[in-house]
């Protein structure tokens, strides 16, 4: 398992690459399954952290992300 900081950096790089390809092609559907997988995984990690440690900082307006 990668450290969180490394995983997040790689995820950001991949998501930016997807955005660039969407911009270049005009196809907003490119990479949507990968994007959803990354977001679902990270949101699941946050949820688990909050369940284990209720004192963890919250993210404002998280419901808007899903």
Secondary structure, 3 states (H helix, E strand, C coil): CCCHHHHHHHHHHHHHHHHHHHHHHCCCCCCHHHHHHHHHHHHHHHHHHHHHCCCCCCCCCHHHCC
